[in-house]
Amino acid sequence: MSELLHPFAGKGTGQRIALLRAIREHGSISAAARQCQLSYKAAWQHIDNINNLSPQPLVARLTGGKGGGGTRLTALGEQLLDAWEKTGVALQAGSMQERQTLALLGRLAVRTSARNQLAGEISHIQRGAVNDTITLRLPGGSQLQAQITRESCDELALHEGGHAIALIKASWITLALPQAAAQVAIANRLPGKVGRITAGLVNSEVIVTLPGGYSLCAMVDNDSLASLAIAVDDAVCALFSSQSVILGILD
């Protein structure tokens, strides 16, 4: 049994499960962050990654109310916490739904230096003599392309209908307004809305919310951000090369 539980027992998973519990208890990111001894920014980073690694968001932001709204777990988030509490029983004799929910826990254990981690289904593989182009479909309909060597594609045993995780550094993403983005020749143009802007002295962190609840983090220098003149809820496109995407799988 300990071997079966190992994929779900990493430090990263435990910390994120604790954050999900605190969100369910308080309905507030700031309160949950304090309980988990995380900064507000770190808590949001965990939530963005949790949502991106799940086929559907586990955490939803509410609008309105005191302080501009709160945060709650989605139905899938509630299912995941319930499954975590009875992991041993579910692994041995759980229903198919419980086993599928538990499979999400393995994704939450992924920890990398890449700010963006997006899980999706491989919808197409275009073979090349040296490099293959992989199209990954994200929940919500967005698609992104990754170009990797044919050797890497074979080694990972990637196939259409399979699943993979795309890793993209925040500094590899450029932002543009929709009309300007349409004129740029680049493999990946993901439309969305500005979710959050965290200003820094030289660079600012911009979170772009994609359809389906996924999000991308872009690190933008302040001069470029000023020229874009964007604010929360404005439409924007995230641009990045297919060669800037690293693909991974969960064995």
Secondary structure, DSSP 8 states (H G I E B T S, - for coil): -HHHHGGG--HHHHHHHHHHHHHHHHS-HHHHHHHTT--HHHHHHHHHHHHHTSSS-SEEE--SSGGG--EEE-HHHHHHHHHHHTHHHHHHH--HHHHHHHHHHHHHT---S-SEEEEEEEEEEE--SSEEEEEEE-TTS-EEEEEEEHHHHHHHT--TT-EEEEEE-GGG-EEE-HHHHTT---SEEEEEEEEEEE--SSEEEEEEE-GGG-EEEEEEEHHHHHHHT--TT-EEEEEE-GGG-EEE---
